Amino acid sequence: AIAASIQSSVNQVLVYRKKYVMGTVFEIAAYDQSPERASNAIEKAFREIVHLDDLFSNYKPDSVLSHVNRSAHFHTETIPSDLYVVIDQTLQFSKLSDGKFDISVAPLVNLWKAALFGDSMPSRSQIEQARNCVGYEKIELTPPDQITFRSPCLQLDLGAIGKGYAVDRAAEVLRSWGIRKALINAGGSTILAIGSPPGQTGWILHLRDPS
């Protein structure tokens, strides 16, 4: 049995793919005895990531999140299950952190993004106005799939959790295809390992100098 296990490990082939999505480069490396199965699994994982980007992106005007940011003010919207689950998780994190983690920070983020890309620095009144729009308590979820904003100017930004959720979902896809040794890297900031390479105790990661 041990010899068979060693032989199985030796016969595994590395398949590597990368794709630009969610504003960064996602990399997936997987070992399997069947390169075709590994390639198919990776392709399905990337499809899931692209699908989630279509839900979560605040850059794409036609994404589900962009639609919700335009239309959920004092009006109930029905949203896909993945978006509902992510927002529900963030509300739990917001409560645990006493609001230090808050996806409703989008109005402030947008204000500073505009300044970064050439607009003048925001005034104190603009910052105060944006802050008045922020507050996770103003997000109302109604199971199983409805959301309402209890504010006329509240908007959501999933940049702090979207990639992590996408990496988790991609890992689920790989596992469903029988992949037991894989690494998913979302731009170097979000990384998930499944098992380890043949003959290794873990995946070796090279960290970029932060400067």
Secondary structure, DSSP 8 states (H G I E B T S, - for coil): -HHHHHHHHHT-EEEEEEEEETTEEEEEEEEES-HHHHHHHHHHHHHHHHHHHHHH-SS-TTSHHHHHHHH-BTS-EE--HHHHHHHHHHHHHHHHTTTSS-GGGHHHHHHHHHHHTTS----HHHHHHHHHH--GGGEEEETTTEEEESSSS-----TTTHHHHHHHHHHHHHHHTT--EEEEEETTTEEEEES--TT-SS---------
